[in-house]
Amino acid sequence: MKRVIERCPNCGVEHDEAVGGECEVCGTPLRFWCRVHGKEIGFLSSAECPRCVAEEQARRSRPVPPRAPAPTRREAPRAPVEAAPRRPRRPVVFDSPPPPYAGRDPREMAEDMRPYVAAGADFAVLMMRALFALVRHVIGWGVLGGIAGGVLGFQQGGDPIWSAMFGVMVGGGAGLFFGAISALRILFGARRREH
């Protein structure tokens, strides 16, 4: 940011860029102004502020004190540390019997998991069937509602687009209701047949 700028003495508008000597607002000739010291010394006769120049010279002429060297730290010599002898590990004794999978071959455990994996896969298939049934009902009822709404709007002489959109919303809501019922029948009806 420039410290010395051109400023209008009449209206106080500041111009960072030289605009040809006149204020853009009121047409008064511009004069130089220091943004830092202008309130103290007023308008300037040249493009340099005498106080800013003096501060810069004082800062440059001031010697920079040399940095003190970093303190060195001397440590007393340490005695060599001997490694402590390792104690032999004791076996861990359980008060309760070990879990049923302790010491077994992982392939045996995989065979034990087969019924659970099959049940999980069956449940995943049921969930996908229920989801597809729900989506199918929402889309189907939405399309039917859109067609019915568009036809009704056209016959009534209104705007068929808005009527069709309203029909899609109503039909989609009905489809959501019937789809949820169908999904629940898929999820819980299949289990009832198995037992």
Rosetta silent file (secondary structure, phi, psi, omega in degrees, C-alpha in Angstrom):
SEQUENCE: MKRVIERCPNCGVEHDEAVGGECEVCGTPLRFWCRVHGKEIGFLSSAECPRCVAEEQARRSRPVPPRAPAPTRREAPRAPVEAAPRRPRRPVVFDSPPPPYAGRDPREMAEDMRPYVAAGADFAVLMMRALFALVRHVIGWGVLGGIAGGVLGFQQGGDPIWSAMFGVMVGGGAGLFFGAISALRILFGARRREH
SCORE:     score description
SCORE:     0.000 S_00000001
   1 L     0.000  132.819  179.530    0.000    0.000    0.000 S_00000001
   2 L   -73.067  141.090  176.802    1.347    3.398   -0.955 S_00000001
   3 L   -85.717  -43.271 -178.539    1.909    5.862    1.849 S_00000001
   4 E   -99.382  124.642 -177.662    1.886    9.043   -0.229 S_00000001
   5 E  -131.117  174.281  172.837   -1.126    9.426   -2.497 S_00000001
   6 E   -96.453  132.906 -177.013   -2.947   12.190   -4.334 S_00000001
   7 E  -134.090  144.577  178.621   -5.923   13.580   -2.408 S_00000001
   8 L   -81.427  124.487  178.478   -8.532   16.181   -3.188 S_00000001
   9 L   -72.424  -16.081 -177.634   -8.369   19.088   -0.673 S_00000001
  10 L   -86.266  -56.473 -174.817  -12.009   19.930   -1.392 S_00000001
  11 L  -106.186  -10.499  175.420  -13.910   16.599   -1.072 S_00000001
  12 L    83.015    9.758  179.232  -11.227   14.324    0.443 S_00000001
  13 L   -72.759  130.690 -179.895  -11.346   11.621   -2.266 S_00000001
  14 E   -96.232  139.600  179.883   -8.063    9.681   -2.368 S_00000001
  15 E  -121.331  113.325  177.985   -6.551    8.592   -5.692 S_00000001
  16 L   -71.434  -39.621  179.879   -3.981    5.779   -5.597 S_00000001
  17 L   -97.046  149.242  177.962   -3.198    6.129   -9.292 S_00000001
  18 L   -69.428  128.898 -176.506   -2.276    9.435  -10.912 S_00000001
  19 L  -113.695   13.461  176.768   -5.347   10.781  -12.678 S_00000001
  20 L   100.074   11.807  173.077   -3.924   13.868  -14.353 S_00000001
  21 L    94.200   -7.555  178.898   -3.940   16.371  -11.514 S_00000001
  22 E  -123.417  149.313  178.700   -7.697   16.868  -11.059 S_00000001
  23 L   -68.630  136.870  179.060  -10.228   15.151   -8.795 S_00000001
  24 L   -69.819  -23.906 -175.145  -12.552   12.794  -10.641 S_00000001
  25 L   -88.533  -54.373 -172.907  -15.453   13.885   -8.430 S_00000001
  26 L  -113.407   -8.161  177.231  -15.285   17.659   -8.132 S_00000001
  27 L    82.962    5.862  178.958  -12.493   18.700  -10.559 S_00000001
  28 L   -74.375  143.489  177.063  -10.329   20.382   -7.869 S_00000001
  29 E   -61.377  136.924 -178.001   -6.529   20.113   -8.391 S_00000001
  30 L   -82.661  153.353  176.497   -5.095   17.210   -6.370 S_00000001
  31 E  -130.908  159.455 -178.424   -2.352   17.524   -3.782 S_00000001
  32 E   -76.564  145.069 -175.766   -0.025   14.980   -2.205 S_00000001
  33 E  -145.339  134.907  177.330   -1.091   13.428    1.116 S_00000001
  34 E   -94.662  124.703 -179.359    0.631   10.957    3.480 S_00000001
  35 L   -68.083  -25.555 -177.581   -1.724    8.284    4.768 S_00000001
  36 L   -87.565  -47.647 -173.573    0.410    7.785    7.895 S_00000001
  37 L  -110.439    6.999 -175.068    1.323   11.364    8.881 S_00000001
  38 H   -59.597  -36.407 -178.656   -1.237   13.404    6.888 S_00000001
  39 H   -68.920  -24.529 -177.776   -3.362   14.283    9.921 S_00000001
  40 H   -90.169  -39.864 -173.845   -0.292   15.714   11.662 S_00000001
  41 H  -110.519   -9.258  176.997    1.472   17.547    8.830 S_00000001
  42 L    80.003 -154.836 -178.487   -1.333   18.135    6.302 S_00000001
  43 E   -73.110  150.747 -176.718   -0.839   18.290    2.536 S_00000001
  44 E  -104.004  157.737  177.963    2.669   17.821    1.101 S_00000001
  45 L   -91.896  -18.395  179.669    4.509   19.856   -1.509 S_00000001
  46 L  -132.440  178.719 -176.556    6.238   16.822   -3.095 S_00000001
  47 L   -82.101    8.486  178.508    5.576   13.128   -3.584 S_00000001
  48 L  -123.140  139.305  176.884    7.647   12.192   -0.512 S_00000001
  49 L   -89.127  125.480 -178.213    6.686   12.552    3.132 S_00000001
  50 H   -62.833  -34.248  179.343    9.601   14.038    5.143 S_00000001
  51 H   -70.390  -40.829  178.047    8.654   12.035    8.258 S_00000001
  52 H   -63.266  -40.307  179.102    8.450    8.720    6.366 S_00000001
  53 H   -64.423  -43.221 -179.781   11.874    9.437    4.790 S_00000001
  54 H   -64.828  -40.012  178.641   13.365   10.287    8.214 S_00000001
  55 H   -65.216  -39.547  178.705   11.918    7.112    9.773 S_00000001
  56 H   -65.779  -42.163  178.293   13.341    4.985    6.955 S_00000001
  57 H   -65.857  -39.013  179.231   16.809    6.570    7.312 S_00000001
  58 H   -66.462  -36.548  179.618   16.719    6.097   11.091 S_00000001
  59 H   -69.445  -38.296 -179.733   15.782    2.468   10.662 S_00000001
  60 H   -74.232  -34.493 -177.009   18.585    1.861    8.142 S_00000001
  61 H   -79.462  -18.860  179.657   21.249    3.736   10.113 S_00000001
  62 L   -69.511  123.448 -178.997   20.460    1.925   13.354 S_00000001
  63 L   -70.708  141.746  178.312   23.016   -0.860   13.726 S_00000001
  64 L   -84.635  123.374 -178.570   21.602   -4.303   14.081 S_00000001
  65 L   -66.103  140.040  179.300   22.927   -5.875   17.269 S_00000001
  66 L   -67.986  148.006  179.764   24.841   -9.075   16.624 S_00000001
  67 L   -75.408  141.064  177.918   23.160  -12.220   17.725 S_00000001
  68 L   -73.115  141.884  179.071   24.502  -13.864   20.781 S_00000001
  69 L   -64.436  150.419 -179.946   25.969  -17.288   20.115 S_00000001
  70 L   -66.579  136.058 -178.661   23.826  -20.160   21.115 S_00000001
  71 L   -67.171  138.789  176.195   24.742  -21.434   24.558 S_00000001
  72 L   -96.091  144.127 -176.793   26.577  -24.706   24.573 S_00000001
  73 L  -116.234  122.530  179.208   25.632  -27.225   27.156 S_00000001
  74 L  -102.442  129.761  178.869   28.202  -29.480   28.601 S_00000001
  75 L  -106.230  147.807  177.014   27.045  -32.635   30.175 S_00000001
  76 L   -70.334  143.893  179.312   28.918  -34.633   32.677 S_00000001
  77 L   -61.714  138.021 -178.849   30.131  -37.960   31.313 S_00000001
  78 L   -97.983  150.002  175.831   27.697  -40.714   32.073 S_00000001
  79 L   -76.710  143.553  179.304   28.523  -44.134   33.285 S_00000001
  80 L   -60.535  138.008 -178.438   27.667  -46.883   30.813 S_00000001
  81 L   -92.032  126.831  178.356   24.251  -48.317   31.473 S_00000001
  82 L   -89.300  140.341  179.287   24.101  -52.050   31.788 S_00000001
  83 L   -71.636  136.269  179.571   21.113  -53.804   30.353 S_00000001
  84 L   -71.255  141.777  179.545   18.906  -55.372   32.978 S_00000001
  85 L   -66.445  141.249 -179.418   18.720  -59.142   32.737 S_00000001
  86 L   -81.042  139.317  175.870   15.500  -60.380   31.171 S_00000001
  87 L   -87.380  145.181  177.267   13.182  -62.451   33.223 S_00000001
  88 L   -69.360  144.139 -179.467   11.779  -65.564   31.636 S_00000001
  89 L   -78.392  139.745  175.840    8.151  -65.239   30.672 S_00000001
  90 L   -94.029  144.876  177.072    5.628  -67.226   32.608 S_00000001
  91 L   -67.685  146.176  179.630    2.791  -68.869   30.769 S_00000001
  92 L   -79.551  128.865 -178.850   -0.577  -67.192   31.195 S_00000001
  93 L  -107.709  125.725  178.053   -2.925  -69.280   33.270 S_00000001
  94 L   -93.166  137.554  174.540   -6.683  -68.863   32.690 S_00000001
  95 L   -77.703  -27.404  179.454   -9.079  -69.390   35.536 S_00000001
  96 L  -103.921  163.923  179.923  -11.830  -70.190   33.059 S_00000001
  97 L   -67.404  152.058 -179.242  -11.676  -72.710   30.244 S_00000001
  98 L   -66.068  156.437  179.168  -10.258  -71.422   26.948 S_00000001
  99 L   -62.195  158.696 -173.676  -12.708  -70.291   24.275 S_00000001
 100 L   -65.501  -20.279 -178.411  -13.967  -72.992   21.911 S_00000001
 101 L   -93.448   -3.070 -176.967  -11.938  -71.672   18.979 S_00000001
 102 L   -67.965  128.203  176.624   -8.573  -71.591   20.803 S_00000001
 103 L    77.774   10.324 -179.156   -6.032  -73.859   19.168 S_00000001
 104 L   -97.300  158.235  177.023   -8.316  -74.870   16.292 S_00000001
 105 L   -73.711  134.270 -179.085   -7.538  -74.853   12.632 S_00000001
 106 H   -60.107  -26.997  178.772   -9.104  -71.833   10.854 S_00000001
 107 H   -67.499  -32.786  176.617  -10.502  -74.145    8.165 S_00000001
 108 H   -67.467  -38.651  179.255  -12.551  -75.938   10.798 S_00000001
 109 H   -67.640  -34.697  178.014  -13.958  -72.604   11.972 S_00000001
 110 H   -64.559  -37.214  177.521  -14.852  -71.689    8.374 S_00000001
 111 H   -66.817  -34.062  177.516  -16.848  -74.902    8.108 S_00000001
 112 H   -67.690  -25.800 -176.337  -18.665  -73.970   11.313 S_00000001
 113 H   -84.520  -10.358 -174.405  -19.617  -70.598    9.796 S_00000001
 114 H   -56.211  -43.868  179.423  -21.270  -72.050    6.676 S_00000001
 115 H   -64.355  -34.089  179.816  -24.821  -72.097    8.063 S_00000001
 116 H   -71.246  -38.530  178.724  -24.468  -68.481    9.238 S_00000001
 117 H   -65.016  -42.028  179.234  -23.076  -67.355    5.889 S_00000001
 118 H   -63.707  -40.982  179.532  -25.926  -69.068    4.072 S_00000001
 119 H   -66.472  -39.704  177.837  -28.481  -67.439    6.369 S_00000001
 120 H   -64.621  -39.994  178.567  -26.870  -64.027    5.862 S_00000001
 121 H   -66.264  -39.714  177.877  -26.899  -64.482    2.098 S_00000001
 122 H   -62.103  -41.493  179.928  -30.552  -65.485    2.197 S_00000001
 123 H   -66.202  -37.988  178.397  -31.378  -62.382    4.217 S_00000001
 124 H   -64.043  -39.281  177.845  -29.442  -60.165    1.761 S_00000001
 125 H   -64.887  -41.369  178.146  -31.420  -61.646   -1.118 S_00000001
 126 H   -62.783  -40.893  179.639  -34.671  -60.986    0.747 S_00000001
 127 H   -63.369  -42.435  179.042  -33.636  -57.383    1.404 S_00000001
 128 H   -65.365  -40.996  177.579  -32.839  -56.816   -2.287 S_00000001
 129 H   -62.424  -41.506  179.766  -36.159  -58.347   -3.355 S_00000001
 130 H   -65.562  -40.716  179.254  -38.008  -56.129   -0.880 S_00000001
 131 H   -64.262  -45.467  178.884  -36.139  -53.020   -2.107 S_00000001
 132 H   -63.800  -36.633  177.857  -36.892  -53.788   -5.754 S_00000001
 133 H   -64.568  -41.799  178.973  -40.555  -54.398   -4.912 S_00000001
 134 H   -62.793  -47.814 -179.330  -40.740  -51.034   -3.158 S_00000001
 135 H   -64.560  -41.945  179.532  -39.094  -49.188   -6.051 S_00000001
 136 H   -59.211  -43.618  179.922  -41.238  -51.024   -8.606 S_00000001
 137 H   -66.682  -42.423 -179.005  -44.447  -49.996   -6.818 S_00000001
 138 H   -63.621  -45.433 -179.125  -43.391  -46.348   -6.435 S_00000001
 139 H   -67.522  -45.387 -178.521  -42.414  -46.020  -10.096 S_00000001
 140 H   -61.421  -49.332 -179.796  -45.443  -47.933  -11.387 S_00000001
 141 H   -68.044  -32.176  177.112  -47.990  -46.034   -9.313 S_00000001
 142 H   -65.777  -41.888  177.871  -46.201  -42.754  -10.081 S_00000001
 143 H   -64.878  -44.367  178.237  -46.460  -43.355  -13.822 S_00000001
 144 H   -60.745  -43.440  178.888  -50.118  -44.314  -13.519 S_00000001
 145 H   -64.137  -38.699  178.361  -50.812  -41.206  -11.424 S_00000001
 146 H   -64.965  -42.057  178.316  -48.976  -39.002  -13.937 S_00000001
 147 H   -64.781  -46.516 -179.487  -50.969  -40.380  -16.854 S_00000001
 148 H   -62.827  -41.946  179.401  -54.251  -40.038  -14.976 S_00000001
 149 H   -65.775  -40.988  178.995  -53.410  -36.493  -13.859 S_00000001
 150 H   -65.365  -42.804  178.988  -52.362  -35.413  -17.351 S_00000001
 151 H   -64.653  -44.198 -179.778  -55.508  -36.832  -18.946 S_00000001
 152 H   -63.517  -42.172  178.456  -57.712  -35.264  -16.280 S_00000001
 153 H   -65.026  -37.867  178.796  -56.000  -31.887  -16.641 S_00000001
 154 H   -67.238  -40.615  179.981  -56.346  -32.012  -20.416 S_00000001
 155 H   -69.953  -31.802 -179.031  -60.041  -32.876  -20.212 S_00000001
 156 H   -80.154   -9.888  179.813  -60.717  -30.159  -17.675 S_00000001
 157 L    86.767    9.343  179.886  -59.069  -27.559  -19.903 S_00000001
 158 L   -92.703 -163.096  179.620  -56.286  -26.817  -17.417 S_00000001
 159 L   -85.597  114.062 -176.764  -52.528  -27.233  -17.698 S_00000001
 160 H   -69.026  -24.457 -178.969  -51.839  -30.953  -18.215 S_00000001
 161 H   -65.953  -49.711 -178.617  -48.186  -30.649  -17.117 S_00000001
 162 H   -67.777  -35.888  177.509  -49.006  -29.470  -13.594 S_00000001
 163 H   -66.123  -40.612  178.456  -51.841  -31.934  -13.308 S_00000001
 164 H   -64.758  -40.462  178.868  -49.541  -34.752  -14.412 S_00000001
 165 H   -64.168  -40.234  177.060  -46.894  -33.693  -11.853 S_00000001
 166 H   -64.697  -39.995  177.925  -49.512  -33.683   -9.118 S_00000001
 167 H   -63.551  -37.241  176.995  -50.660  -37.133  -10.297 S_00000001
 168 H   -63.523  -42.085 -179.548  -47.065  -38.408  -10.131 S_00000001
 169 H   -65.961  -45.122 -179.721  -46.741  -37.199   -6.543 S_00000001
 170 H   -67.105  -44.456  179.259  -50.037  -38.711   -5.440 S_00000001
 171 H   -64.567  -38.999  177.267  -49.385  -41.938   -7.345 S_00000001
 172 H   -64.049  -38.401  176.582  -45.840  -42.167   -5.955 S_00000001
 173 H   -64.317  -42.781  177.282  -47.180  -41.754   -2.415 S_00000001
 174 H   -65.212  -39.234  177.727  -49.712  -44.512   -2.980 S_00000001
 175 H   -64.175  -35.373  176.502  -46.966  -46.642   -4.520 S_00000001
 176 H   -64.203  -41.338  178.817  -44.792  -46.071   -1.469 S_00000001
 177 H   -63.958  -52.307 -178.643  -47.592  -47.300    0.772 S_00000001
 178 H   -67.878  -32.909  177.071  -48.335  -50.400   -1.310 S_00000001
 179 H   -66.689  -38.354  177.324  -44.625  -51.035   -1.879 S_00000001
 180 H   -64.292  -39.940  177.371  -43.950  -50.978    1.869 S_00000001
 181 H   -63.887  -43.171  179.645  -46.699  -53.538    2.387 S_00000001
 182 H   -64.627  -40.619  179.819  -45.239  -55.711   -0.383 S_00000001
 183 H   -64.791  -40.687  178.048  -41.714  -55.395    1.056 S_00000001
 184 H   -65.486  -36.846  177.365  -42.918  -56.430    4.515 S_00000001
 185 H   -65.877  -37.592  178.736  -44.691  -59.433    3.020 S_00000001
 186 H   -67.322  -44.781 -176.552  -41.479  -60.451    1.233 S_00000001
 187 H   -68.550  -48.295 -172.826  -39.325  -60.066    4.351 S_00000001
 188 H   -98.291  -19.741  177.487  -41.579  -61.670    6.922 S_00000001
 189 H   -70.479  -35.332 -179.333  -43.765  -63.885    4.755 S_00000001
 190 H   -68.426  -37.049  179.783  -40.808  -65.999    3.625 S_00000001
 191 H   -69.075  -33.823 -178.709  -39.743  -66.722    7.193 S_00000001
 192 H   -66.115  -36.767  179.261  -43.209  -67.781    8.134 S_00000001
 193 H   -69.932  -32.145 -179.151  -43.181  -70.402    5.329 S_00000001
 194 H   -69.011  -35.555 -174.967  -39.786  -71.765    6.460 S_00000001
 195 L   -88.738    0.000    0.000  -40.923  -72.460   10.026 S_00000001
